[in-house]
Amino acid sequence: MAMDSNRFDMRPRQVLPGKPTIEWEPWGEYQDVLLDRSSEGIARVAIDRPAKRNAFRPRTVMELCDAFTRIRDDQRLGVVLFTGVGPADDGGYAFCAGGDQSVRGDGGYLDEEGLPRLNVLDLQRIIRSLPKVVIALVAGYAIGGGQVLHLLCDLSLAAENAVFGQTGPKVGSFDGGFGAGYLARVVGQRKAREIWFLCRQYGAEEALKMGLINEIVPLDALEAEGVRWAREVLQHSPTAIRCLKAAFNAETDGLAGLQELAGQATHLFYRTDEAQEGRNAFLQKRPPDFSGSGWLP
């Protein structure tokens, strides 16, 4: 994921307006994405294509997948702030305007080798199953595939200039997975069908009313509020939070959700004397002795 060395700077860049309330450390080298982390256990991922309203192309999505995977593997990090760089040179803001139609081919979005991809589906699953809290910070447009990425975050804070909506049926596209099914779980079947069938746009107040976001924040306080929410989350039990996230997902994600919840239960079980006795007995080539583990009611 190397980028032009002339663009890479070890100093953290301004992502959103407002006075920083946390010290960010740049992390990794990307072309379309900014990744930062802090010593407080918070990471920040920002799509860095403001001139394109932070629309994603295959490179953007591959870099986002890499960034979120790095975060997943760093046990010091518990919360991710996910946003888009702004404003653009024309003053416009966007969280993400979906797929970049200028690189859309007949079979998907064309990467640098001309291969059509829909790799945003991989990114959706990574965000969904990340055992850490992902908070969307939405300034400006969260449209199309960008609206779906925002939807999949655990929590969502929106600036007063936020705009949400779908464009798929207008541009010959749709998201029949999380973009439709999970949206209906969040806002209800009637509203979800309205959003997709009419392709209207909704401001922050309407989004709050339908339960699409958690709170509306002044634009210049958006990141600071995200940091404040992240710090609150980090005061709580990491194991409880990750199990709760898996439990919420299990209710909506079928066997994949149950697998995720079962994985968290397995993590917990491996830490018990009972599980360790089974492992040790196997390695020592002796029968296991589970007599110290009762059959609890």
C-alpha positions in Angstrom: 0.0 0.0 0.0 2.9 2.4 -0.6 2.1 5.9 -1.7 4.1 8.7 -3.3 6.8 9.6 -0.8 6.3 13.3 -1.6 2.8 13.1 -0.2 3.7 11.2 3.0 4.3 13.4 6.0 4.7 12.0 9.5 2.9 15.0 10.9 -0.9 14.4 11.5 -3.0 16.3 8.9 -6.2 18.2 9.7 -9.1 16.0 8.8 -12.1 17.9 10.0 -12.4 21.6 11.1 -12.1 22.4 14.8 -9.5 22.4 17.5 -7.9 19.0 18.1 -8.6 17.5 21.5 -6.3 14.5 21.1 -2.8 13.9 19.9 -2.7 11.9 16.7 0.2 9.8 15.4 0.2 9.0 11.7 0.2 5.3 11.0 0.9 3.6 7.7 1.4 4.9 4.2 -1.6 5.2 1.9 -2.7 7.2 -1.1 -6.5 7.5 -0.6 -6.7 7.1 3.2 -5.4 8.7 6.3 -4.8 6.5 9.3 -3.9 7.8 12.7 -3.8 6.4 16.3 -3.4 7.8 19.7 -1.9 6.6 23.0 -5.4 6.8 24.5 -6.6 3.7 22.5 -8.4 5.6 19.7 -7.8 5.3 16.0 -8.9 7.6 13.2 -9.6 6.4 9.6 -10.4 9.1 7.0 -11.1 8.7 3.3 -8.8 11.3 1.7 -10.4 12.1 -1.7 -12.2 15.4 -0.9 -12.2 16.5 -4.6 -14.3 13.4 -5.3 -16.5 13.9 -2.3 -14.5 11.0 -0.8 -16.0 8.5 -3.2 -14.2 5.2 -3.2 -12.4 3.4 -5.9 -10.9 -0.1 -5.6 -7.6 1.3 -4.2 -9.5 3.3 -1.6 -11.3 0.2 -0.4 -8.2 -2.0 -0.4 -6.5 0.7 1.8 -9.5 0.9 4.1 -9.5 -2.9 4.5 -5.8 -2.7 5.3 -6.3 0.1 7.8 -9.1 -1.6 9.7 -7.2 -4.8 9.8 -4.2 -3.0 11.4 -6.6 -1.6 14.0 -8.1 -5.0 14.6 -4.7 -6.5 15.3 -3.6 -3.7 17.7 -4.8 -4.7 21.2 -4.2 -1.2 22.5 -7.0 0.2 20.3 -10.6 0.0 21.3 -12.5 2.6 19.3 -12.2 3.8 15.7 -13.4 7.2 14.4 -14.3 6.8 10.7 -14.8 9.9 8.6 -13.8 11.7 5.4 -11.4 14.6 4.9 -12.9 18.0 4.3 -13.5 20.5 3.1 -12.7 20.1 -0.6 -11.2 23.1 -2.5 -14.8 24.2 -3.4 -15.8 24.2 0.3 -17.9 21.0 0.1 -17.9 18.3 2.7 -18.5 14.6 2.5 -18.2 11.5 4.7 -18.3 9.4 1.5 -20.3 9.8 -1.7 -20.3 6.0 -2.5 -18.5 4.4 -5.4 -16.6 6.6 -7.9 -18.7 6.3 -11.0 -15.8 7.6 -13.2 -14.0 4.2 -12.7 -17.1 2.0 -12.8 -16.9 -0.6 -15.6 -19.5 -3.1 -16.8 -18.7 -5.6 -14.1 -17.7 -3.4 -11.2 -15.3 -0.6 -10.3 -12.0 -0.9 -12.3 -8.8 -1.2 -10.4 -5.4 0.0 -11.7 -5.0 -3.2 -13.8 -8.5 -2.8 -15.3 -10.0 -5.7 -13.2 -13.6 -4.9 -12.1 -14.1 -5.2 -8.4 -16.9 -4.9 -5.8 -14.4 -5.1 -2.9 -16.5 -2.7 -0.8 -18.4 -5.8 0.3 -15.2 -7.1 2.0 -14.9 -3.8 3.8 -18.4 -3.9 5.0 -17.8 -7.3 6.6 -14.6 -6.1 8.2 -16.3 -3.1 9.8 -19.2 -5.2 10.9 -17.2 -7.9 12.6 -14.4 -5.6 14.0 -14.3 -6.4 17.8 -14.0 -2.8 18.6 -16.4 0.2 18.5 -16.6 2.1 15.2 -18.0 5.6 15.3 -18.9 7.4 12.1 -18.3 11.1 12.0 -20.5 12.4 9.2 -19.8 15.9 7.7 -21.6 16.6 4.5 -22.7 13.8 2.2 -23.1 10.2 3.2 -24.7 9.0 -0.1 -25.0 5.6 -1.9 -22.3 3.2 -0.8 -21.1 5.9 1.7 -24.5 5.8 3.4 -24.1 2.0 3.7 -20.6 2.4 5.3 -22.0 4.9 7.8 -24.9 2.5 8.5 -22.6 -0.3 9.4 -20.7 1.7 12.0 -21.8 1.0 15.6 -22.5 4.7 16.4 -22.9 7.7 14.2 -22.5 11.4 15.0 -23.5 13.9 12.3 -22.6 17.5 11.7 -25.4 19.9 11.0 -24.5 19.9 7.3 -24.8 16.1 7.0 -26.9 14.7 4.1 -28.0 11.1 3.8 -29.6 9.1 1.0 -29.4 6.5 -1.7 -28.7 6.9 -5.4 -28.5 3.3 -6.6 -31.6 3.1 -8.7 -30.7 6.5 -10.3 -27.3 5.2 -11.5 -28.2 1.6 -12.2 -27.0 0.1 -8.9 -28.2 -1.2 -5.6 -27.1 -2.8 -2.3 -29.3 -5.8 -1.6 -27.3 -6.9 1.4 -26.6 -4.7 4.5 -27.6 -1.6 2.5 -31.2 -2.8 2.3 -31.7 -5.5 4.9 -29.9 -3.9 7.8 -31.2 -0.4 6.9 -34.8 -1.8 7.3 -33.8 -3.1 10.8 -32.6 0.4 11.7 -35.3 2.6 10.3 -38.1 0.2 9.6 -39.3 -1.4 6.4 -41.5 1.5 5.2 -38.8 4.1 5.6 -36.1 1.8 4.1 -38.2 1.3 1.0 -38.8 5.0 0.7 -35.1 5.7 0.9 -34.2 3.2 -1.8 -37.2 3.6 -4.1 -37.4 7.4 -4.1 -33.7 8.3 -3.8 -34.5 11.3 -1.7 -31.9 13.1 0.4 -32.3 13.6 4.2 -30.7 16.2 6.4 -29.3 15.6 9.9 -32.6 16.4 11.7 -34.5 13.9 9.6 -31.8 11.3 10.1 -32.0 11.7 13.8 -35.7 11.4 13.8 -35.6 8.1 11.9 -32.9 6.6 14.2 -30.2 6.7 11.5 -27.8 8.7 13.7 -27.2 9.1 17.4 -26.6 12.8 17.7 -26.2 16.1 15.8 -23.0 18.1 16.5 -21.7 21.5 15.2 -19.3 20.9 12.4 -16.3 22.4 14.2 -17.0 20.2 17.2 -17.6 16.9 15.3 -14.2 15.3 15.9 -14.0 16.5 19.5 -17.4 15.0 20.2 -16.3 11.7 18.6 -13.2 11.7 20.8 -15.5 12.3 23.9 -17.7 9.4 23.0 -14.7 7.2 22.4 -13.2 8.0 25.7 -16.5 7.1 27.4 -16.5 3.7 25.7 -12.9 3.1 26.7 -13.8 3.4 30.4 -15.8 0.1 30.1 -14.9 -3.6 29.9 -13.3 -4.5 26.5 -14.6 -8.0 26.8 -18.1 -6.9 27.5 -18.1 -4.4 24.7 -16.8 -6.9 22.1 -19.3 -9.6 23.2 -22.2 -7.0 23.1 -21.2 -6.0 19.6 -21.2 -9.7 18.5 -24.6 -10.2 20.2 -26.2 -7.2 18.4 -24.8 -8.6 15.1 -26.0 -12.1 15.8 -29.6 -11.0 15.9 -29.4 -9.6 12.4 -26.6 -11.4 10.6 -27.7 -15.1 10.5 -25.1 -17.8 10.8 -22.3 -15.3 10.2 -23.5 -13.3 13.2 -23.8 -16.5 15.3 -20.3 -17.5 14.3 -19.0 -14.1 15.5 -20.7 -14.4 18.8 -19.5 -18.0 19.2 -16.0 -16.8 18.5 -16.2 -14.3 21.3 -17.5 -17.1 23.6 -14.6 -19.3 22.6 -12.1 -16.5 23.5 -13.6 -16.4 27.0 -13.7 -20.2 27.3 -10.0 -20.5 26.4 -9.1 -18.5 29.4 -10.8 -20.9 31.9 -9.1 -23.7 33.9 -11.5 -26.2 32.2 -10.3 -25.3 28.7 -6.7 -25.3 29.7 -7.0 -28.7 31.3 -8.3 -30.1 28.0 -5.4 -28.6 26.1 -2.8 -29.6 28.6 -4.1 -33.2 28.9 -3.8 -33.6 25.1 -0.3 -32.2 24.9 0.7 -34.4 27.9 -0.9 -37.5 26.4 -3.1 -38.2 29.4 -6.9 -38.4 30.0 -8.3 -35.0 31.0 -9.6 -34.4 34.5 -12.6 -32.1 34.4 -13.7 -33.0 38.0 -13.0 -29.5 39.1 -15.6 -28.1 36.7 -19.2 -28.4 37.9 -22.4 -28.7 35.9 -23.8 -25.3 36.8 -27.6 -24.7 36.7 
